[in-house]
Amino acid sequence: MSSLTVTPPIRLSNEFLSLDVLPGLGARVLNFTAASGRAVFRRTEPDEVPSGRCGAFLMLPYSNRIENARFSYAAVVHQLRPGDDGHARHGDVRDRPWQVETASGTELTCTFDSRQFLDLNWPWAFAARVTYQLQGRSLSVSLTLTNVDTAAMPAGMGLHPYLQRWDGPEDPELTFGAKGLYLTDRRLIPTQAAQAIPAQSDFSAGRAVADRAIDAVYADWDGEARVAWPDRALVMRADPVYSHLVVFTAPDGSLALEPVSHATNAFNLAASGIPGTGMKSLPPGEHLGGGLSYTLTGKW
């Protein structure tokens, strides 16, 4: 168990949707539900948060794993603090307090400034802003990363939602288009450029996940993913900055479809000359940003 402190959530709601956000804990989503009470993201009770459980969390200033918590950028080697698996994972904002900038019944904007934390696990100073907004049957999330340092830095971002996959006996059908898939080693670290997608990993025509365990990174994602049950569907759309999609079947049965701006371990892949990783180099004062949305259709 961690020592995370659970702060009261801020609730956004309209006639179709309800969203609970924890600004004091990474501006993460606690719960996202339809008006009927049916969970869209996996349901989380407040007393489960100290264990790390949530509906979704933000990943900044990079997403997913950095191999051995070490990478080279601009001819300098940087060593981060490793996690339990020996890698650096998911950035360093999901357990940090964010500041509420504006809040209304259907919209919330929170900000983050790394310069407020002396122990941040990142060599450069950065700022971030997230806006959650409910519009009809859609949740939109707008995320911006800004380099506030005096030197350029490698940069990336993403969202890590856990979709409530099982709600009855039917396994939903997953559909999305992409052009490549990264091969990984036994530690799930990509080792080379994205390859052609094999038939068993191709979801372009739609297929059930079934009982397969998946932890895969897709390249050149087309920006849309659909999860469909017999009577309803959830459609995720993302701006082009989210060029990659991570698909992860979580141990609790939820399905993580993570829109991210770069491949897992992109900084090391790019340093070794591998193209197409999505890694961005962000000069001082420059921004990386983009929006995404989740729309409910059918009988929620």
C-alpha positions as CSV (number, residue, x, y, z in Angstrom):
1,M,0.0,0.0,0.0
2,S,1.2,3.5,-0.8
3,S,0.9,6.6,1.4
4,L,-1.3,8.4,-1.1
5,T,-3.8,10.8,0.5
6,V,-7.2,10.7,-1.0
7,T,-8.6,14.2,-1.5
8,P,-12.3,14.8,-2.2
9,P,-13.2,14.5,-5.9
10,I,-14.7,17.2,-8.0
11,R,-17.8,16.0,-9.8
12,L,-18.9,17.0,-13.3
13,S,-22.3,15.9,-14.5
14,N,-25.0,16.5,-17.1
15,E,-28.1,14.6,-18.1
16,F,-26.1,11.8,-19.7
17,L,-22.7,11.5,-17.9
18,S,-20.9,11.9,-14.5
19,L,-17.2,12.3,-14.0
20,D,-15.3,12.4,-10.7
21,V,-11.8,13.9,-10.8
22,L,-9.1,14.0,-8.1
23,P,-7.1,17.2,-8.6
24,G,-5.1,16.5,-5.5
25,L,-3.9,13.2,-6.8
26,G,-2.6,13.7,-10.4
27,A,-5.9,15.1,-11.7
28,R,-6.8,11.5,-12.3
29,V,-10.3,10.2,-13.0
30,L,-11.8,8.4,-10.1
31,N,-15.0,7.3,-11.9
32,F,-16.7,8.0,-15.3
33,T,-20.3,6.7,-15.5
34,A,-23.4,7.0,-17.6
35,A,-26.4,8.6,-16.0
36,S,-27.9,5.2,-15.4
37,G,-24.9,4.4,-13.1
38,R,-23.3,2.0,-15.6
39,A,-19.5,2.4,-15.4
40,V,-17.7,3.6,-18.6
41,F,-14.2,3.5,-16.9
42,R,-13.7,0.8,-14.3
43,R,-15.5,1.5,-11.1
44,T,-13.3,2.7,-8.2
45,E,-14.2,3.2,-4.6
46,P,-12.3,6.0,-2.7
47,D,-10.8,3.5,-0.3
48,E,-9.2,1.7,-3.3
49,V,-7.2,4.7,-4.4
50,P,-4.3,4.3,-2.0
51,S,-3.6,1.0,-3.8
52,G,-3.2,2.8,-7.1
53,R,-6.5,2.0,-8.5
54,C,-8.4,4.6,-10.6
55,G,-10.5,5.1,-13.7
56,A,-7.8,6.8,-15.7
57,F,-4.6,8.8,-15.1
58,L,-2.5,11.2,-17.1
59,M,1.0,10.4,-18.3
60,L,3.5,13.3,-18.5
61,P,6.2,14.2,-19.6
62,Y,6.4,10.8,-21.2
63,S,4.2,7.7,-21.4
64,N,4.8,4.1,-20.4
65,R,8.2,2.6,-19.9
66,I,11.8,4.0,-20.2
67,E,14.1,1.0,-20.2
68,N,16.2,0.8,-17.1
69,A,15.1,4.3,-16.3
70,R,18.0,5.6,-18.4
71,F,18.2,7.3,-21.8
72,S,20.4,9.6,-23.9
73,Y,19.3,12.9,-25.2
74,A,21.5,15.6,-26.9
75,A,24.6,13.5,-26.2
76,V,23.9,13.4,-22.5
77,V,22.9,10.3,-20.5
78,H,20.1,10.8,-18.0
79,Q,19.4,8.4,-15.2
80,L,16.0,8.5,-13.6
81,R,14.8,6.8,-10.4
82,P,13.6,3.3,-11.4
83,G,10.4,1.8,-10.3
84,D,9.8,-1.7,-8.9
85,D,10.4,-3.3,-12.3
86,G,13.7,-1.5,-12.9
87,H,12.2,0.9,-15.4
88,A,10.8,4.5,-15.2
89,R,7.0,4.4,-15.9
90,H,4.2,6.7,-16.9
91,G,6.0,10.0,-16.1
92,D,5.8,11.7,-12.6
93,V,2.5,13.5,-12.3
94,R,-0.1,10.9,-11.5
95,D,0.6,10.9,-7.7
96,R,1.2,14.7,-7.5
97,P,-1.2,17.5,-6.5
98,W,-2.5,19.6,-9.4
99,Q,-4.1,23.0,-8.9
100,V,-7.7,23.8,-9.9
101,E,-7.7,26.7,-12.3
102,T,-11.4,26.8,-13.2
103,A,-14.4,24.6,-12.3
104,S,-18.0,24.5,-13.3
105,G,-20.8,21.9,-13.4
106,T,-19.6,20.4,-16.6
107,E,-15.9,21.6,-17.1
108,L,-12.8,21.4,-15.0
109,T,-9.3,22.7,-15.7
110,C,-6.3,21.8,-13.6
111,T,-2.6,22.9,-13.9
112,F,0.7,21.4,-12.8
113,D,4.2,23.0,-12.5
114,S,7.1,20.7,-11.8
115,R,9.2,23.5,-10.3
116,Q,7.0,23.2,-7.1
117,F,8.6,19.8,-6.4
118,L,12.2,19.3,-5.6
119,D,12.0,15.5,-5.9
120,L,10.5,15.3,-9.4
121,N,11.8,12.4,-11.4
122,W,12.7,14.4,-14.5
123,P,15.8,16.5,-15.4
124,W,13.9,19.4,-17.0
125,A,11.2,21.8,-15.7
126,F,7.8,21.6,-17.3
127,A,4.2,22.7,-16.9
128,A,1.0,21.0,-17.8
129,R,-2.7,21.7,-18.1
130,V,-5.7,19.4,-18.5
131,T,-9.3,20.2,-19.2
132,Y,-12.2,17.7,-18.7
133,Q,-15.5,18.7,-20.3
134,L,-18.8,17.0,-20.6
135,Q,-20.8,17.8,-23.7
136,G,-23.9,15.8,-24.3
137,R,-22.9,12.1,-24.4
138,S,-19.2,12.9,-24.8
139,L,-16.3,13.5,-22.4
140,S,-13.5,15.5,-24.0
141,V,-10.0,15.7,-22.5
142,S,-7.5,18.4,-23.6
143,L,-3.9,18.0,-22.4
144,T,-1.0,20.4,-22.9
145,L,2.7,20.0,-21.9
146,T,5.0,23.0,-21.9
147,N,8.8,23.1,-21.5
148,V,9.5,25.9,-19.0
149,D,13.2,25.0,-18.8
150,T,16.1,26.8,-20.5
151,A,17.1,23.8,-22.6
152,A,15.2,21.6,-25.0
153,M,13.8,18.3,-23.6
154,P,12.4,15.1,-25.0
155,A,8.6,15.1,-24.5
156,G,5.6,12.9,-24.7
157,M,2.2,12.5,-23.1
158,G,-0.9,10.3,-22.9
159,L,-3.9,9.1,-21.0
160,H,-4.2,5.7,-19.4
161,P,-7.9,4.8,-19.0
162,Y,-9.3,1.5,-17.8
163,L,-12.5,0.7,-19.7
164,Q,-15.1,-1.3,-18.0
165,R,-15.0,-4.2,-20.4
166,W,-17.2,-6.8,-18.7
167,D,-20.8,-5.8,-17.8
168,G,-22.7,-9.0,-18.3
169,P,-21.7,-12.1,-20.3
170,E,-20.8,-10.4,-23.6
171,D,-17.1,-9.6,-24.4
172,P,-17.2,-6.4,-26.4
173,E,-15.8,-6.2,-29.9
174,L,-12.7,-3.9,-30.3
175,T,-12.1,-2.0,-33.6
176,F,-9.2,0.3,-34.5
177,G,-6.8,0.9,-37.3
178,A,-3.0,1.1,-37.2
179,K,-0.1,0.5,-39.5
180,G,2.5,-1.1,-37.3
181,L,3.1,-3.1,-34.1
182,Y,6.2,-3.0,-32.0
183,L,7.9,-6.3,-31.1
184,T,8.9,-6.5,-27.5
185,D,11.3,-8.5,-25.3
186,R,10.3,-10.5,-22.3
187,R,10.1,-7.3,-20.2
188,L,7.6,-5.8,-22.8
189,I,10.2,-3.3,-24.1
190,P,10.2,-2.6,-27.8
191,T,13.5,-3.5,-29.4
192,Q,13.2,-2.3,-33.0
193,A,11.0,-0.3,-35.3
194,A,7.3,-1.1,-35.7
195,Q,6.6,-4.1,-38.0
196,A,3.6,-5.1,-40.1
197,I,0.7,-6.1,-37.9
198,P,0.2,-9.9,-37.8
199,A,-3.3,-11.2,-38.4
200,Q,-3.9,-12.3,-34.8
201,S,-3.1,-8.8,-33.6
202,D,-5.1,-6.9,-36.2
203,F,-8.3,-5.2,-34.9
204,S,-9.1,-3.2,-38.1
205,A,-12.1,-5.3,-38.9
206,G,-13.3,-5.6,-35.3
207,R,-12.9,-8.6,-33.0
208,A,-13.4,-9.7,-29.4
209,V,-10.3,-9.6,-27.2
210,A,-11.5,-13.0,-25.7
211,D,-9.2,-14.5,-23.1
212,R,-5.9,-13.2,-24.6
213,A,-3.5,-11.3,-22.4
214,I,-2.4,-8.2,-24.4
215,D,0.2,-5.5,-23.7
216,A,1.0,-4.1,-27.1
217,V,2.0,-0.8,-28.7
218,Y,0.6,0.1,-32.1
219,A,2.2,2.7,-34.4
220,D,0.5,5.1,-36.8
221,W,-2.8,4.7,-35.1
222,D,-5.6,6.3,-37.1
223,G,-7.0,8.1,-34.1
224,E,-10.2,6.2,-33.5
225,A,-11.1,3.1,-31.4
226,R,-14.5,1.6,-30.9
227,V,-15.6,-0.8,-28.1
228,A,-19.0,-2.3,-28.9
229,W,-21.4,-4.5,-27.0
230,P,-24.7,-5.8,-28.4
231,D,-26.7,-2.8,-27.3
232,R,-24.2,0.0,-27.0
233,A,-20.7,1.3,-27.8
234,L,-18.0,3.6,-26.7
235,V,-16.1,5.5,-29.3
236,M,-12.7,7.1,-28.6
237,R,-11.3,9.7,-30.9
238,A,-7.9,11.5,-30.6
239,D,-6.0,14.3,-32.3
240,P,-3.1,13.3,-34.5
241,V,-0.5,14.1,-31.8
242,Y,-1.6,10.8,-30.3
243,S,0.1,8.8,-33.0
244,H,0.3,5.5,-31.0
245,L,-2.1,3.3,-29.1
246,V,-1.3,1.0,-26.3
247,V,-3.7,-1.9,-25.7
248,F,-3.5,-3.6,-22.3
249,T,-5.8,-6.2,-20.8
250,A,-5.5,-5.4,-17.1
251,P,-5.5,-8.3,-14.5
252,D,-8.9,-7.1,-13.1
253,G,-10.6,-7.6,-16.5
254,S,-10.7,-4.0,-17.6
255,L,-9.3,-2.9,-21.0
256,A,-6.8,-0.1,-21.2
257,L,-6.8,1.7,-24.6
258,E,-4.1,4.3,-24.1
259,P,-3.8,7.2,-26.6
260,V,-0.1,8.2,-26.4
261,S,2.1,10.5,-28.4
262,H,5.0,8.1,-28.7
263,A,6.1,4.4,-28.5
264,T,7.1,2.7,-25.2
265,N,10.8,3.4,-24.7
266,A,10.7,5.9,-27.5
267,F,13.6,8.0,-26.1
268,N,16.0,5.1,-26.3
269,L,14.7,3.8,-29.6
270,A,15.1,7.3,-31.2
271,A,18.6,7.6,-29.7
272,S,19.6,4.4,-31.4
273,G,18.4,5.7,-34.8
274,I,15.0,4.0,-35.0
275,P,12.5,6.3,-36.9
276,G,8.8,6.7,-36.3
277,T,8.8,6.5,-32.5
278,G,6.7,9.7,-32.1
279,M,9.3,11.2,-29.7
280,K,9.1,15.0,-29.7
281,S,12.0,17.4,-28.9
282,L,10.4,20.4,-27.2
283,P,12.4,23.7,-27.2
284,P,12.1,26.1,-24.2
285,G,8.7,27.8,-24.1
286,E,7.2,25.4,-26.7
287,H,4.0,23.3,-26.2
288,L,2.9,19.8,-27.0
289,G,-0.9,19.3,-26.8
290,G,-4.0,17.7,-28.1
291,G,-7.5,16.6,-27.4
292,L,-9.4,13.4,-27.3
293,S,-13.0,12.4,-26.6
294,Y,-15.1,9.5,-25.4
295,T,-18.6,9.3,-26.9
296,L,-21.4,6.9,-25.7
297,T,-23.9,5.5,-28.2
298,G,-26.8,3.1,-27.7
299,K,-28.4,2.0,-24.4
300,W,-26.1,3.1,-21.6
